[in-house]
Each structure stands twice: as C-alpha cells, then as structure tokens.
Amino acid sequence: MRKSTKNWLLSSDYDLETAFHLLKTGRYIYVIFMCHLATEKLLKAVVSEIQTKEPPRTHNLLYLTRLGEIQIPIKHQTIIKYLNTVSVPTRYPSDIKKLSKEFNRQLANKYFDLTKDFLKWLKTHPKLKK
C-alpha cells in the first residue's frame, strides 16, 4: 500500500471522528460536511491504489467512485448521492440560518450513521487490504 493511501485512510478516520464530536456538540451542518470529507478521502485512498498516483483534486464523490472502479451496493448509493449533492451548500452556505434549520439533529444522526456504514463497507475493498 502506498504511503499516500495510508494517509488518506488515516485522514478519513480522523474526519469521521470529528463528525462524531460535532454531532455531540450540535454543529449539524459540519457533521454532514465532515461525513462528505471522510467519504471523499476514503474514495481517494482506493483511487490512489488503482491509479498508483495521487487522485485528482475533486470533491465529486460520484466521479471518484468511477475512477476507483467501485461498484457501490444499492444500500449505500443513497448516502453517496446525498453527500455529493450537499457538498457545496455545506462548504459555502448562502443562508446559514436556513441551513441550520434544515440540517437538524435527526438528519445529522441519520447521515452520520449511513456514512459510517458505507465507510466500513468501503474499507473492505481489495485495494485497501494490502
């Protein structure tokens, strides 16, 4: 496994743990943001191993999934699509008050749990087993 791949893995774990702490402190917009970031980094770990070079600087999870030749099971497709859609609004909120109401505890909990399950599945990828 490449050194950079290991770094992507560790960074993804760090970001998911950060999401957990943000969830506990009620920073729900950034829970979703960190879930996206943790997912992005784990996808980049797979891409890094497949391409044997650094993955592109993109936040598009669907694009990274294609580059990594990852066949996502139906049960995990919703979380990838959702996180991909909310990446820009959580990164650059145009109306923080409105977004704060939309991204409540229930939504943040739901997507944190779905992200955690997806990342657990993705870590079983053969390219990450070396």
C-alpha positions in Angstrom: 0.0 0.0 0.0 1.3 3.4 -0.9 2.2 5.9 1.8 -0.3 8.4 0.5 -3.0 5.8 0.5 -2.3 5.1 4.2 -2.5 8.9 4.8 -5.9 9.1 3.0 -7.2 6.2 5.3 -6.0 7.9 8.5 -7.3 11.2 7.4 -10.7 9.7 6.6 -10.9 8.1 10.1 -9.9 11.4 11.7 -12.6 13.3 9.8 -15.3 10.7 10.7 -14.3 11.1 14.4 -14.5 14.8 14.0 -18.0 14.4 12.6 -18.9 12.4 15.7 -17.7 15.1 18.0 -19.5 17.8 16.0 -22.7 15.7 16.3 -22.4 15.6 20.1 -21.9 19.4 20.2 -24.8 20.2 17.9 -22.8 21.5 14.9 -25.0 19.6 12.4 -24.1 21.4 9.2 -20.5 20.5 9.7 -21.4 16.9 10.7 -22.6 16.5 7.1 -19.6 18.4 5.7 -17.2 16.1 7.6 -19.1 13.0 6.5 -18.6 14.1 2.9 -14.9 14.8 3.6 -14.3 11.4 5.3 -16.0 9.7 2.3 -14.1 11.7 -0.2 -10.8 10.8 1.4 -11.6 7.1 1.6 -12.6 7.0 -2.0 -9.3 8.8 -2.8 -7.5 6.0 -1.0 -8.9 3.5 -3.4 -8.2 5.7 -6.4 -4.7 6.2 -5.2 -4.1 2.4 -5.2 -5.8 1.8 -8.5 -4.1 4.6 -10.4 -0.8 4.4 -8.5 -0.7 8.2 -8.4 -2.4 10.9 -6.5 -6.1 11.2 -7.1 -7.5 14.4 -8.7 -8.4 17.4 -6.6 -12.1 17.0 -6.7 -14.9 16.8 -4.2 -17.2 14.9 -6.6 -17.9 11.5 -4.9 -19.5 10.0 -8.0 -16.5 10.9 -10.1 -14.2 9.3 -7.5 -16.3 6.2 -7.4 -15.9 5.9 -11.2 -12.2 6.4 -11.1 -11.9 3.8 -8.3 -14.0 1.4 -10.3 -16.1 0.9 -7.2 -19.4 -0.9 -7.6 -21.4 0.5 -4.8 -24.2 -1.7 -3.4 -27.7 -0.3 -3.7 -27.9 0.1 0.1 -25.1 2.6 0.0 -26.0 4.5 -3.1 -28.3 6.9 -1.3 -25.6 8.2 1.0 -23.1 8.8 -1.8 -25.7 10.7 -3.8 -26.8 12.8 -0.8 -23.3 13.7 0.3 -22.4 14.6 -3.2 -25.4 16.9 -3.5 -24.9 18.7 -0.2 -21.1 19.2 -0.6 -21.4 22.8 -2.0 -24.1 24.1 0.4 -22.3 22.8 3.5 -19.0 24.1 2.2 -20.3 27.5 1.2 -23.6 28.2 2.9 -25.5 31.0 1.3 -28.1 31.2 4.1 -26.6 29.8 7.3 -29.8 30.2 9.4 -31.9 28.3 6.8 -29.3 25.6 6.5 -29.1 25.3 10.3 -32.8 24.6 10.5 -32.7 22.1 7.6 -29.7 20.2 8.9 -31.0 19.2 12.3 -30.0 16.6 14.8 -32.2 13.9 13.3 -30.8 14.4 9.8 -27.2 14.6 11.0 -27.6 11.4 13.0 -29.1 9.6 10.1 -26.4 10.6 7.6 -23.6 10.1 10.1 -24.8 6.5 10.6 -25.2 5.9 6.9 -21.7 7.3 6.3 -20.2 5.2 9.0 -21.7 2.1 7.5 -20.6 3.0 4.0 -17.0 3.7 5.1 -16.9 0.4 7.0 -18.0 -1.4 3.8 -15.5 0.5 1.6 -12.6 -0.4 3.9 -13.1 -4.0 2.8 -12.1 -3.0 -0.8 -9.4 -5.4 -2.0 -7.1 -2.5 -2.9 -7.1 -1.4 0.8 -6.2 -4.8 2.1 -2.5 -4.8 1.4 
